[in-house]
Amino acid sequence: MKIQALIVGGGQAGLAMSYVLKREGVDHLVLERGEIANSWITQRWNSFSLVTQNWQNQLPGFPYCGIKPEGFLRNSEVIAYLRDYQKTYQLPVRVNSEVLWLSKFGHAYQVTTQQETFFSEMVVIATGNLNRPRIPISSKEIAPEIYQIHSSSYKSPNEIPEGAVLVVGGGQSGYQIAYELLKNGRKVFMSFGRTTWIPRNYRGKDISVWLTLMGVIDTPINRIQTKFMLNSASSPIISTEHDCLRNLVKMGLTPLGRLTDASMENLSFADSLEKSFQESDFHLFQTLKLVDQYITRNGILDSPIEQVSTMLDRRLNLPRIKKINLLESNISSIIWATGFQNDFQFVKLPGFDSSIALDCNKVSSIFPGIYFLGMHGVCTIKSGSLYGVGSDAESIYKRMINEMQSYSGIQ
Ligand SMILES: Cc1cc2nc3c(=O)[nH]c(=O)nc-3n(C[C@H](O)[C@H](O)[C@H](O)COP(=O)(O)OP(=O)(O)OC[C@H]3O[C@@H](n4cnc5c(N)ncnc54)[C@H](O)[C@@H]3O)c2cc1C
């Protein structure tokens, strides 16, 4: 079947692109391997809620209009939001259609699913880069009686076998899961690699309001002056709890350094905990200093002064545990909150590798007609969020017009 444009993936990115193409009269189809909002349905825990505020749910043509702009959608509400979006605009989505193959075909591209083959001059790849679990290879060395899952398969504390739990990874997912387990009376160990947290509120506003006002989230990822706010592992934890990492320890969590080795029931950890927490404190100070500077520069008089140092309780002595025996520690489960990786195995274009996908300018020059949308950090910090994906979809459409005019033109 010939079609003007194809979109691979029916998450927020694919739907946003579909909305823009439909509005502009471009004949297209969204191919989704599961259901609409598949990643939200299959890969988030029951108590999950967004850390971005409702006013940031800005899919094109479908901004949040509810009565709680400063609230946070639960997972089921995100799913409903995406389903409503598709329904409202009758976006053409073909579910249960996994793309297995994408290759060049003359001036066009051939896209193959189990059911059908399509030919199209434009293909938008909106398959996300936070939906293929990344689990360290050392997990395979761990004794088989230990229950292991990735954070994307975690649903609730009830589904985790009795006994203590080790959460590996100190990002947003690891934090939320460890917090929930502790609240449910579970004994929790947590291995931290690089980690960062910022407070939910600072100087009278939600932190996301400051970062938006300051233009941080609109900055191209490669030019971000505030690079220290990010780390390679994950986005910062945003929490209403002050000093949320040390607060977990006060709740009973046993913190550990980076996991370095695993052999049956014996695990080794680097002596890196103190350093991780110090780096996190440094990131916090730097980020909030930028907010302070912004407030001063813009003469914002009504924002109360907050002492950042009072947010941290550095008197807490962190343990220096280098080895753990899972059985002796009664640890029956490990939750790998170790992030995600790309999955572009279906892309069979000569010279393609996944680093190209994260460079929006390079993609178009090497593969005219191929676009990547929605990947975390692909253009700006907000590219992978419900707030930012719409503007990226609009700019992809503009690039489509320019590129298509140069050889065939959108009819
Ligand atoms: C733990 C966590 C917390 C987050 N919190 C927030 C937050 O608070 N606010 C926020 O704005 N964002 C948040 N995000 C980021 C982001 O919003 C999500 O990752 C979102 O799912 C990205 O949307 P997407 O459409 O780009 O990708 P996805 O939602 O992953 O959609 C991609 C779709 O492509 C489909 N697909 C994949 N491969 C194929 C194929 N070969 N053929 C056909 N279909 C395919 C998948 O089934 C999926 O439905 C969070 C992400 C995670 C993981």
The ligand as a MOL file (V3000), in Angstrom:
LIG
                    3D

  0  0  0     0  0            999 V3000
M  V30 BEGIN CTAB
M  V30 COUNTS 53 58 0 0 0
M  V30 BEGIN ATOM
M  V30 1 C 9.1540 6.2570 34.6980 0
M  V30 2 C 8.8510 7.3820 33.7310 0
M  V30 3 C 8.3110 8.5670 34.1970 0
M  V30 4 C 7.9940 9.6030 33.3170 0
M  V30 5 N 7.4110 10.7420 33.8000 0
M  V30 6 C 7.0500 11.7150 32.9430 0
M  V30 7 C 6.3730 12.9000 33.3900 0
M  V30 8 O 6.1510 13.1010 34.5640 0
M  V30 9 N 5.9930 13.8100 32.4630 0
M  V30 10 C 6.2460 13.6570 31.1290 0
M  V30 11 O 5.8300 14.4970 30.3430 0
M  V30 12 N 6.9240 12.5790 30.7020 0
M  V30 13 C 7.3200 11.6120 31.5620 0
M  V30 14 N 7.9860 10.4970 31.0980 0
M  V30 15 C 8.5450 10.5070 29.7400 0
M  V30 16 C 7.6130 10.2720 28.5990 0
M  V30 17 O 6.4680 11.0300 28.7290 0
M  V30 18 C 7.2590 8.8330 28.3420 0
M  V30 19 O 8.4460 8.0870 28.2020 0
M  V30 20 C 6.3890 8.6750 27.1080 0
M  V30 21 O 5.8990 7.3780 27.1170 0
M  V30 22 C 7.1280 8.9640 25.8140 0
M  V30 23 O 6.1740 8.9790 24.7630 0
M  V30 24 P 6.5310 8.4690 23.3160 0
M  V30 25 O 5.3020 8.5340 22.5200 0
M  V30 26 O 7.7360 9.1580 22.8150 0
M  V30 27 O 6.9930 6.9770 23.5670 0
M  V30 28 P 6.0890 5.7650 24.0820 0
M  V30 29 O 5.0170 6.2210 24.9870 0
M  V30 30 O 7.0430 4.7320 24.5890 0
M  V30 31 O 5.3800 5.3130 22.7420 0
M  V30 32 C 6.0520 4.6020 21.7540 0
M  V30 33 C 5.0650 3.6340 21.1740 0
M  V30 34 O 5.7010 2.9790 20.0910 0
M  V30 35 C 5.2830 1.6350 20.0900 0
M  V30 36 N 6.3050 0.8810 19.3460 0
M  V30 37 C 7.5800 0.6360 19.6890 0
M  V30 38 N 8.2070 -0.0670 18.7340 0
M  V30 39 C 7.2940 -0.2740 17.7540 0
M  V30 40 C 7.3380 -0.9430 16.4980 0
M  V30 41 N 8.4360 -1.5500 16.0500 0
M  V30 42 N 6.2170 -0.9480 15.7410 0
M  V30 43 C 5.0700 -0.3280 16.1560 0
M  V30 44 N 4.9870 0.2900 17.3530 0
M  V30 45 C 6.0800 0.3240 18.1280 0
M  V30 46 C 5.1800 1.2740 21.5530 0
M  V30 47 O 4.3200 0.1810 21.7640 0
M  V30 48 C 4.6300 2.5700 22.1470 0
M  V30 49 O 3.2420 2.5910 22.2340 0
M  V30 50 C 8.2870 9.4460 31.9500 0
M  V30 51 C 8.8600 8.2500 31.4810 0
M  V30 52 C 9.1240 7.2270 32.3600 0
M  V30 53 C 9.7290 5.9580 31.8290 0
M  V30 END ATOM
M  V30 BEGIN BOND
M  V30 1 1 1 2
M  V30 2 1 2 3
M  V30 3 2 2 52
M  V30 4 2 3 4
M  V30 5 1 4 5
M  V30 6 1 4 50
M  V30 7 2 5 6
M  V30 8 1 6 7
M  V30 9 1 6 13
M  V30 10 2 7 8
M  V30 11 1 7 9
M  V30 12 1 9 10
M  V30 13 2 10 11
M  V30 14 1 10 12
M  V30 15 2 12 13
M  V30 16 1 13 14
M  V30 17 1 14 15
M  V30 18 1 14 50
M  V30 19 1 15 16
M  V30 20 1 16 17
M  V30 21 1 16 18
M  V30 22 1 18 19
M  V30 23 1 18 20
M  V30 24 1 20 21
M  V30 25 1 20 22
M  V30 26 1 22 23
M  V30 27 1 23 24
M  V30 28 2 24 25
M  V30 29 1 24 26
M  V30 30 1 24 27
M  V30 31 1 27 28
M  V30 32 2 28 29
M  V30 33 1 28 30
M  V30 34 1 28 31
M  V30 35 1 31 32
M  V30 36 1 32 33
M  V30 37 1 33 34
M  V30 38 1 33 48
M  V30 39 1 34 35
M  V30 40 1 35 36
M  V30 41 1 35 46
M  V30 42 1 36 37
M  V30 43 1 36 45
M  V30 44 2 37 38
M  V30 45 1 38 39
M  V30 46 1 39 40
M  V30 47 2 39 45
M  V30 48 1 40 41
M  V30 49 2 40 42
M  V30 50 1 42 43
M  V30 51 2 43 44
M  V30 52 1 44 45
M  V30 53 1 46 47
M  V30 54 1 46 48
M  V30 55 1 48 49
M  V30 56 2 50 51
M  V30 57 1 51 52
M  V30 58 1 52 53
M  V30 END BOND
M  V30 END CTAB
M  END
